[in-house]
């Protein structure tokens, strides 16, 4: 633990939530900066490949006892972790704002979301029962057992620095796995705070291990280590492909939650008030930095002009500011995110698009504050119509027929989520069947939660997180065929 006097306060009531180092420190220091103004928030001691190996040593040593712990005892520890997260909600939210920039209201909501996974999987820990199988062999009895796979490596992103850890870790821990966790270098403080609360909850030594540092060195060590039997990653499709290749030699169980490029489709006859309100949510939550964020807006031509005008008006009314002021839109995470928004806007304008509102950085607030933007008449050839924007820029285009919009919506390597607005039940049925996405939201935006299987198709990933399927991802099936003699 770091000396208490060296820890930043960040306005939190429990400074011990900031240990400023992972479980295996010793390879240098990492500066954590507030994206709102670039000020130094903390210096965190980081690790390297040696620390990554030490984490696996600890997790591998703890796996046998943890896997054979009674399910109700694992559940009790998870319930305590849940209670501690709920009790520390305000502190965890303030930590998140300081390192990630998220508006405080959204940060509080993320802590609720994060805690819900721990509660859900505390209950699921009691349910991986033995399943009987009707025997096809004379005098034989057959059973299927679910057993934990072993050590699970969890690699999480910066945009949801608490919820992505709990969604993975709670499922793996409930299944009886031990975990090694590598959070994003942009947001280590949230991970360290969750690790401190896990320690207080009573997880035995070696069951939960957090390693801060360079992703290539740490995660590369884990992909090469045969003792790591599962790898769960949330992040870009590009990095997901790399981890897929790196994990091939050790044939790991993979859960990959990768990029998205969600279409938002509005048909004539939809509730336009609702469609506009949901479009704002689908695009601008988390300042647009969300794999579920709507990336392409397709609006049927008879209502196109009205939708564009109302969407632009609602977008222009969004507030922009520092996270602790609880605006609608906070800063983006780094300069590269700003550069992508600027490039996408410039490219779309060069191909005939129009700016209805926004369009650039608000220099009065700082370099990382990009004004929420709506672009109209964006052609499919514009980069933003095929590349994930991960920012507050909404491109809108018109369409004429159902067949046309299905083809345009599906013309992507991604397949995470699609948003559909229509009041025609037959059209809703046809569209939800035809859209090649793992999740479809009809006349609403919020669809996620602990009880649902989150995930995509095509190059948006492998497997599912949340729900029963999220726990099963960390288990193997053992088939037992028994003859009593």
N, C-alpha and C positions, 0 to 999 in steps of 0.2 A: 504494500500500500504506500502511496505517496504521502509525504508530510501534509497534514491538513492545511497548513498555512500556504502551501503552493497551489492549492486548488482554486479555480475561479468560483465565484459565488453564483453568478448568473441569476441572482434573485431567487435562488432555491432555498428551501428550508432545511434540506439535508445534504450538506456538502460531501458527505461520505458516499453519495451516489456517483461521485467523480473520482475514481481511483487513479485515473490518468495513466494506466498501463493495463495491458492484457495479462493473461495468466503466464505468459512466457516472454518476458521483456528482455531487452539487452542489445539492440542493434542500431540504436540511434533515436532521433526525435522527429516527431511529426507535428507541424504547425497546423492547428485547426483555426480557420478564420470565418468570421461572420460574412456571408455573401452580401449582406446589405451594404456594408461599408469597408470590408476587407480588414477590419480590426482583428487582432489576435485574440482568440477565445481561450485557447489552452495549448500547451505543449504536451504531447502524449508520447510516452516511451514505446517504441515499436520493436518488432521481432523480425526474424528472417527464416531461412529454410531450417536452421537448427531448432528454432522455436516451433516451427510447423511439425518437425519430427517429434519433438518432445510432447507436443499436444497429442499426437497420435499414440505415442507410448502411454500417456496417461489414460486416454480414452480406451485403448485396447486393454490395459490392465484393469480398468473398472468395468468393462463390458460384462464379463461373466456374472459377477455379483448383482449388477443392475438388471440384467436380463432375467435373473431368477428371483428378483424381488417380487413379492406378492403384488398383483395388480392394484389392490386397494391401497397398498403403501406407496406405490408410484403415484396413484391418483391423489393421495393426501398431500404429497409434496407439490404436485402441480397446482392443487387448490390453494396451497399457501402462497405459491408464486403469484397466482392470479390475484389473491387478496392484497399482496404487497404492491403489485403494479397498480391496482385500483387506488390504493391509499396514496401512492406517489404520483398520481396522475398530473397534478399541476407542476411538480418539479420536472417530471419527464417531458412534459410539453414545453417548458421553458428551455430545457437543454436542447430539444429538437429545433426550436426557433433559432437559438444562438448559432447552431452549426449548419442548419439546412435552409433557414430563411422562411419556412412555412408560416403562414398566418397562424396566430396563436389559437384561434377557434378551430382551424383545421387540425392543428397539432393535438389539441385536446381530443378531437374526434378520432384521431389515429390511435391515441392511447386506449380509448374505449375499444376500438377495433382490435388492437393488439391483444388486449386482455381477453377478449371474447374467444380467441383461439385457444388460449391456455385453459379457460374454463371448459370449453367444448371437449378438448382432448383429455382433460382430467376425467371427464365422464366416459369418454370412449376407451380409456385405459382399462376399464372393467369389462369390455365387450368382445375382445378377440377370442371367441369361443371355438372349441373343437367342433368340426362339422362332420356329420356322418354321410357316407356315400353308399348308395344301394349297390350291393356286391354283384358282380357278374361271374364270380368264381364260387364253386361249391365249397361250403364250410369255411369261408373266409369272411372276416369283418374288415371294414375299410373306414379310415378316418383321415381327415385333413386337418393339420395343425398349422397355425400361423405363428412363426417364430421371428424375432427381430433379426435383421440382416447383419448387424454388427456396428462398427464405427461409421457414423454418417458425417460427411463434410457438408457444411451449409455456408453458401456464399451469397451475401445479400447486398442490395443496392442502396443508394443514398436517398432516393425519393420517398421511400417509406421505411425509415431506418429502425423503427420498432416493430411494426406489424409484419414485415417480411422475416424478421428473426423469429417471432413467436409462432407464425404460421408454420414454419418449418420445424423449429425446435420442439414445440409442444407435441406435434405429431410423432416425431422420432422418439422423443423421450417416453411418451405414452406407450409406444410399441415395444419399448425395452432396449432401444439403441442408446449408445452414448454419442456425444456430438462434439465436433470441432467446428468453430464458427469463425468465419472471416468477414467482417463488415467492410463496407466501402471506406476508403481512406478519407473521403469527404465528411463522413458522419460516424466517427468511432465513439463519440461520447455517449450517444444513445445506447449503443451496444454494451459499453462498459457499465452503464447504469443498470441495464437489464441483467447483466452478469452478476453484479453486486446483489441485486434482489434475488436472483437464483441461489446465490450462496446463502443468503439469509433464510431462504425457504427450506434449506436443508438437503439439497442435492449432494450426494456423497462426493468426495474428491475424485476428480477425473471424469465425472459424468458429463459436466458442462465445461467446455474449454474455449476460451476466446483468444484469438491471435490477431493482433493489429500489425499492419505493415504492408509491404509491397505485394500486390496480388499475384504477380507472376511467380515470385519466389515461393510464396506460401502455398498458393493453390496448386502450382505446378508440382510441389512436393507431394501434395495429397493425391493428385491424379495418378502419380507414379507409384504410390504406396498400396500394395495389395491388401493391407489390413483395413484400408478405407473401402468399405463395401458399397457405399451409396454416396452419391453426390447430388445435392439439390442446389440449383443456381437460379437466381432471378437477375436478368440483365439483358444486354443487347443480343440480338441474333448472331452478330459477328463473333462475340466472345463465346456464346453458347456453342457455335460450331467448333471453335478451338477446343473447348473443354470436352466436347464429344470425341474429337480425335484423340486428345490426350488420355482419355479414359478407356480407350479401346483395348490397350494391352492388358489392363487389369480387369476388363469386363465388368465394370461397375454398374450398379443400378443407378439410372439417371432420371432425375426430375428436372426439366428445363422449362422455366417460365421466361419466354423471350419477348422479342419486340412485337408491336402491334401497329396496325394502320387502319383504324376503325372507320368504316363508312357510317354516316348519319343520314338516313333516307327519309324524306318527307313527301308523302303523296297528297295530291289534291283530295280534299275531304277530311284530312286530318284535323285534329283540334290544334289550330295554329297557335293559340295562346300557350298551350302546353308544349308544343313542339319548340317554340322559341325559348321558353323557360328551361326546358330540358337541354336544349342545345348549349345554352350558357353553362349549365352544370357539366355537360359532357366534354366541353372544350376547355374550360378555364379552371376547373378544380385542380389543386396543387400547382397553380400557375401554368397549367398545361403540361406539367412534367409528370405524366402518368401514362403507362403503357395501355391503359383503358381509354385514354383520351380520344375523342373524336378527331380524326385527321382529315376527313374529306366529307363535305356536306353536299348531298345530291337532293335537289328540290324540284318537284314536278313543275313544268313550265307555267301552268295557269296560276300557281301561287308563288312563283319564284320571286317576283319583284316585291310583293308584300312581305314575304319571309325575310328577304335581304334587308329591307328597310327596318323591320322590327327587330331583327337580330342585331343589326348595327347599332340601333338606338339602345338596346339593352346592354350591349357590350360597352358602348361609350360611357354608360352610367357606372361601370365597375370602378371601384377605387383601387389605387396602386400605392403601396407603401411598405414600411418595415413591418416585420412579422408581429412584433409586440403591440403594434397599433391596430392589429386585427383587420387588415384591408381585405379586399376580395382577391387581389393579386399581389404576391410578394416578389422578391428578387429571384432571378434565375440562379442556378447553382454556380456557374463559372463563365468565363469569357467565351469558351467554345460554344456554350449554349446560345449566347447572344449572337455570335458569328453565324450560327446555323439559321436563326430567325431572319437575320439581315439578308443572308444569301437566298433564302427561300422567297422572301418578299421581292427582292430585286429580280430574281428569275421569273416569278409569276408576272410582275409588271412588264417585263421585257416581252412576254408572250401574250399580252393583251388584257391582263387582269386589271381591276380597279380597286383602289383602297377606299373602303366605305368609312372606316374609322381606324385610328391607331396608325401603325406602320413603322414605328421606330422606337429607339430608346428615349426614355424620359430623363434627360441629363440633369434636371433639377433634383432628382432623387439619387442618381448614381448610375454608373456604367452598366449595372446588371438588372436595371429595371426596364423591361420592354413593355410598351403600352399594349394592352389587349387589342387585337387587330382582326378585322374582317375584310377579306378580299372577295370581290364578286367577279363572275365571268372567268373563272380560273380554268384553263384548258387541261385536259388530261396529260398533256406533254410537259406541264410544269413539274419541277422536281418535287414540290410539296405534295403532289398527288400520288407519288409513289414512295417517297422517303418519309420515315417517321420524323415529325417535327420536334416533339418533346418541348413545346413552348406554346405561348399564347397567341398563335396565328391560326385563324380559321378560314380555309378556302372554300368558297361556295360555287357550285356549278349547277346548271339546269339539266333536266332530262325529260324525255317525252313518254317512253313506254316502260312497262314493268320488265319486259325482257331486256331492254337496253340497260336499265339500272342494275339488274342482276349481273349482267356480264361485266359492267364497269366496276361494281363493288367487289366482285370475285377476282378481278384482274390484278392480283397482288400475291407476293410470296407469303404474306402474313395471313393469319386466320384466328385472331384472338377473340374479338368481340365486334358485333355489329349492332347499330341502333336503328330502329324502325318505327316510323310514326304513320299510322293508318287506323281508320275506324271500320274498315271492311274486313269482316272475319275470314272470308274466303281468301282475300289477298294476304292477310296476316299468315294464314296457314301456308299458302304457296311460298311466300317469301321466307318464312322461317325454315322451311324445308330446303329452299334453294340456296340460301346464303351459306357459304363455305367458311363458317366460323365456329369456334368452340362454344361461344355464348352469344345469345341474341337477346337484346333488351327491347321490349315492345311497349311504346308509349311511356317510357320511363328511362332513367339513367342508372340509378343505383341498383345493382344486382348482386353485389358481392356480400360475403358474410361467412362465418365459420361453418355453417351447415351445408354450403354448396361446393361442388367440385369446380375449382377455378382452374382454367387452362385453355389452351388453344390447339389448333390444328395447323397443318403445313409447317412453315418455319417459325411459327410462334411458340413451338415447344413440344415437349414430351411429358405425358403424365398429367396428374391433377393434384392440386393442393387444396386443403380444406375438406370437409365432409369425411365420410368413412374412407373414401379413396385416398385421402391424404395420409391416413395412418397406414393403410395397406401398402403404400409405396415403400415403406420402411420395413416390410416383412417379407419373408419367404414362406412358401407353402411346402410343408412336409407331408408326404403321403405315407400312411402306415397301413400295410396289409397284414392282417394277423390271423393265424390259424392256431386255435387253442390246443391242437394235438389230439 
